[in-house]
Amino acid sequence: MNITPIQQISFSECSTEFPKIFNRVLKNHEVISVRKESSQEIIMLEAKEYSSLMETLYLLSNPINAERLRKSISQHK
């Protein structure tokens, strides 16, 4: 699995370059952190990626499902 570092940009850059940033997230599957102040930060990622993460969290939250997934991964290797 390839994990790409999160790109960090400022709120003002996001405001002025939003169409470009939006396309980067979709086209390059980038995850971008937008920071307004030290305590105000959001993450931008493609909706499909978000859905996939939420599904994985849901499946791993159940110990039985988590064990089945671990066994499947182990068998695959």
Secondary structure, 3 states (H helix, E strand, C coil): CCCCCCEEEEHHHHHHHHHHHHHHHHHHCCCEEEEEECCEEEEECCHHHHHHHHHHHHHHHCHHHHHHHHHHHHHHC
